[in-house]
Amino acid sequence: MFSTHNLLAASYLLLSAVNGLQPSLTVPSTLANTFSPEAPLAGLPPKNVLDKGYMPTIENLLEKEEALLMIKTTFEEKLKENVNLQRVSCPLFLTKGSGFNDNLNGVERPATFAPRDYQDVKLEVPFSLAKWKRWALHYYGVEAGKGIVTDFRGLRCDDDVDHTHSLYVDQWDWEKVITKEDRNVETLQSTVNNVYKSVLDTHNLVSEKYGMKAFLPDEITFCSSDELVKKYPDASPKERENIICKEHGAVFLMGIGGWKEDGELRHDGRAPDYDDWITPRPDGGTGINGDLLVWNPLSEVSLELSSMGIRVNPEVLMKQLELCECTERKEFTWHRMLLDGTFPQTIGGGIGQSRVCQFMLQCAHIGEVQHGWYDPDEVEFLKEHNIRLLGLGEF
């Protein structure tokens, strides 16, 4: 499979050629992952997990299903309470020409189809609802200080398929209205604290119910990608994440998206039309967005649970579209509505449901908590190491 990792590398090389830049062949290593599709059995959990003699927290499949329901229900209620959100329904597909789909890194292929009797209409299964949610806040007339959350399901055909990634996406997609004056680091960090409280409270309840040792810290640590690049210039993004997460247990890494002076990604990719990754912060860095990361004691690596941030305003949108050389998007319906001031100022993000469940139950593979598809050779290997995947994930 042609992974997101390789697609991003190819797109960077093409962009470099167009701009007359000298491309860097080290670009793929600047992404915050370690997946190498060329390696045999590339999607397996880390060797240290397999060598430990893995035993699942819950072996009975029906008991595990009850645990998954408990985690999802508990976390959603905590999130609604702590961030002041209301649950709403959401679409399973969007029209291609609307511009409502999340573009992720701008190179991934959406699952696309046409209705039988309307072959000229192209519908896409969204990657996330990052842009749809902002429209929904306008549609529902949500006031400042309140927001919405959805039970989103989607497909990512070009995602890596490994022990923490899947073609199937399930996440709590949430968005909250803020004022123009709230577009700052203080609002970002306050909201992150409330999201993390939801994670921590759920973790403590799950640990108590299933006899597990709670290990998350009471508070989350804030740092920035700019700061880590300066502190660990020779480390890869994933290595920097591991260093800071192992030290603090739970970290919000600010400033995701954009490039360093040498043309490499600063940390990881971000689309230009939802998160604001160029606004200066008081610490000297840029970007009022970030990733919520935790240290996973089972795999002994960092794990991203959420990507979130303050969203673009009209000025930032145009600047980021120009930086990514995709100003043609401003003609899409969604972009026109943002540029003409129809949409409110917002903060929002996505929180992976299967990621949260995998982390809470300390599962070795994401396929233990969701029905996905995985490399058949890897599935057989996993069975031999007492890692049983749900449903059709075994075939």
N, C-alpha and C positions, 0 to 999 in steps of 0.2 A: 504494500500500500504506500502511496506517495503521501508522506506525513506532513502535518502542518510545519514541522521542523524544516523539512526540505523545501516546502513551498515558500516559506519565508526567506530561506537562503537564496532561492532562485529569484524571488521578487527583488531582493536587495541588489543582487548582481545586475539585474535588468535596469533598476533605477540608477545604479552607479554608472552604467554605460550611457544612459540617456543624459545624465548630468555631467558627463565627462570626468567622473571621479575614478580613482584607482580602487577597484573593489578589494575588500579584505576577505580572504578565504577563511578567516576565523569567525566569520559572522555566526554560523550555526551554533557555535559554543557559547554565544552570548545569551541564548535563551535560558530561562530558568527551569530547565529540565535536563534529564540525563538519558532520555530515551534514544536508542540508536537502532533504527529498524533493520540495519544490515546485520546486526549481531544475532546469533542463534538464540532462540527463546528469549528475545529481548524484553518481553513484558513481564517476566517473573519478578516476584518480590526480591528484595536484597538477599544476598547469600547468607547473611547473618540470621535472617528470619528462618530460612530453610534449614540452617544448621542447628538451630535451637531445639528442634523437635516440636514444631508448632502444634498447639492444641487450641481449638476455637473456644471462646468464652462460653458459647451456647452451641451444643452439638445437635440437639433436636431441632429439626427444621421448622416445625410449627411453633415451638417456643421462640425460635429466632424471629419468626414473623410477628409474634406478639411484641417482642422487644423493639423491632423496627417501628411498629405502629406507636409504641409508647414514646420512643425517641422523637419521632416526627411530630406527634401531637404535642408533646411537652415543649419542644423547642419552638414550634410555631406560636404557641400561646405565650411563651416568655418573650419572643420577639415582638409580637403585637403589643404586649403590655409595656415593654421597655422602650420601644421606638415610636409608639403611638400609631399603630398601623391597623388597617381593616382589610380582611380577606376579600378579594374579588375574583371573579372568574376570568379566564384568559384564553386567547386563541391558540389553536394547534397549527395554523398556517396563516400566511400573510401574502398579499399580492406583491409580486416581484417589483413592479414599477413604483410602489408607494414609498420605498426607502425606509420602511418601518423595521426591517430585519436588522439585527446586530451584525455588523461586518467583521467582528472579531479583529483579526490582523489584516483583513482586506484581501486575503488570497484563498480562503477556504471555500469549498464548494457546498452550497446548500442543497438539501434534498428537495428536488423540484418536480412538480407534476402539473398536468392540465386536467380540468374536469372533462369528463367524457364528451359532453355536448358543447363545450366551449374551448376548443383546442387552441384558440389564439390567446387564451388567458393562462398566465404562468403563476402558479402558487408555490410558495416556499415554506418548508418547515423551519421555523426560526431557530437560530443558534441560542439566542436568549431573548428576553423581552426588554433589553436595556433601553431601547428607543420607544417601543410600544407603551411602556409604563408612563413615560412622560406625557404622551398623548392622553392616556387613560386618566391621569390626574386632571387634565383640562376637561375631558369628557365628563367625568363624575363631579366636577366642580369642587375639588378638595381644597380646603383652606390651608394657609400657612401653619406649620406645626403638626400637621397630620399627613398620613400617607396610606399606601396600599401595599398588600403583599399577595402574591399569587403562588399557586402550586403548579409550576411550569414543567412541562415535559417537551423535550426536543431531540433532534438528531444532529450529530457532528461527524459527517462522513470522513473528514480528513484529520480527525483527532488521532493522537497516538492511542493504541490499545495496549494498556499495560495494567499493572496492579493497582493504579490509582486513577486511570483514565478509561473512558468507555465511549463507544459510539452513541450510547443512550445518555441523555442529559436530564437530570431531574434536580430542580433547585427552587429555593424560595427566592423569587424575583421580587424585590421590594423597591419602592420609590416614595420619597417624602417631599412635600412642598416646603421651601424655605424662602426667605426674603432676599433681596439683592444684598443687603447688609450682612447676611449670613454666609456669603461666599468667602469663607476664610478657614484657616487651620483650626481655630477654636471650635467651630461647628463640626468640622470633620472629626476631630479627636473626641469631642463629646458624644457624637453619634457612634463612633467606633467603640467607646467604652460601654455604651448601652447594648450594642450588638454582642460584644464580648461577654457581658453579664449574662446574656441569654445562653451563650455557649457554656459558660462556667456553671451556671445553675443546673443546666441539663446534665452536664458531665457529672456533677456531684450526686444528682438524683440517680442516674444510671449506675454509677459506681456503687452506691449504697444498695440499690435493689439487687444487683447481680454479684455482689461480693468482690468487687474490684477495688484496687487501691486508687484513690483520686490523686492526680498528679499535676493538674493545671494550677498555675499561680493565681492568686487572688486578683492581681492587676496585670494588664497588658502593657508592654513596653513599646514606645514609639521611637522609630529611627527612620532614616531616609536612604534611598538608593544612592543619592549623591554622596552621603556620608560614608556608606560602606565601600563605594568605589574608591574613595580617597584612602580609606583605612586598609583595604585589602585589594590593591590595584591588580595583583597577579591572579586573584581568585576568580572563578567563574561565578555567574549570578547564583547558581544553585549552591555552590560552595559558600558564598557569602550568606545565603539564607541559612544554611546548616550551622554556620559559626554563631550567628546571632540568636537563632532559635534554641540551640543547645544551651547557650548561656542564660537565656531569659525564660524559656518555656513557652511564651506566647508573645508575638511581636506583630505590630502593624507597621509594614514597610511602606513609607510614603514616597510618591514620585515614581509611578510606573508608566512607561511610554516615553517616546522621544529618544534622541541619540546623543552620544558623547561627541566631543570635538573630532575624534578619529573616525567618525562615521558608523561606529558600532552602536547597537542598541544600548541604552543606559542600563537597562535591567531586563525588561521583557516588553513584548509588543502590546499596544493598545490602539484601537480604532480611533480616528480623529473626531468622531461625532457624538460621543457621549461623555466619557471622563475628561476633565480638564487637567492636562498634564504639562501645561506651559506657564500657568500663573505663578509668579515668584512667591516663595514662602519667607517668613522672617528669618529662618535659619540659613538663607542664602541659596537654597535649592529651588527647584521648580516642580509644580504639580500638587494639586490638592486632591489627590486620590491615593489609592494604595491597595495592598493585599494583606489580609489577615492570615498570619501563619502560626502554626503551633509545632512544637517538637513532639514527634511520635516516638515514644520509648520502645515500641515493638520493632519498627524498622530502623530506628536510630537515624532518621533524616527529618527534615522539615516537611510539613504538609500544608498546602494552601486550602483553607476552608472557604474563603470569601474574597471576592474582588469588589471594590466599592469606591465611591468618590463623589465629590461635588461635580455636577454636570456642566457642560459648556454653556456659556451664554452666547448671544449672536456674534460678538466680537471674537471670542475665543474659537468658536466654531469655524469662522472664516480663516483665521490664522492657522488652525490645525489642518484644515482642508488644503490650504496652500502648501504647508510643510510636507504633506503627504501626496501632493500633486493630484488631487482628486476633487477639484472645485466644481466639476460637473455635477456632483451630488447635490449642490445647492438648488438644482431644478426639481429634485424629488419633492413629493407632497410634504413629507415629514420635515425636511430641511427648510422648506418655504415657511411652514408654520412656526418653526423655531425662530427663523430670521425676522419674521414680521411681528414677533412678540406675542404670538398666540399662546405659547406654552409658558408655564410658570418656571421660576428658578427651582431647581431640585437637587437633592442628594439621594443616591440609591446604590444598589448593588445586587449581586447574586450570591447565594449561599448554597453550596452543593449538598443536597439531601443525602445522597449515597456516601459522599465524602464524610459528612458529619457522622452518619451511622457507622461507617467503617472505623472511624477514629474512636467513637464512643465505646464500641464493642471490641476494639483492638483486633480487628480482622486483618489478615495478611493480604487479602486481595479484595478489590472493590466488587468483584463478581460474587462474593459471599453475601452481599447485601442488596443486589439488584439483578434483574434478568437482562443480561447483555449477551454479546457474542465475543468470543476470544479465540485465539489461535488454538486449533485442536491439539497440536503437539504440546502446547503449554498446559492445556487442560489435563491431559493424561499425566504430565509431570506433576502437576499440582495434586492430583488424586493420590499419587504415590507419597506425597508429603502431608497428607491429612488435611488438604485444603479443598473443600468441596464447594463448587459454585452453585448458585441457585438456578433451578429449572433448566432451560435450554442452553444456558451458559456451559453446560457439561457436554454439549454435542457439537 
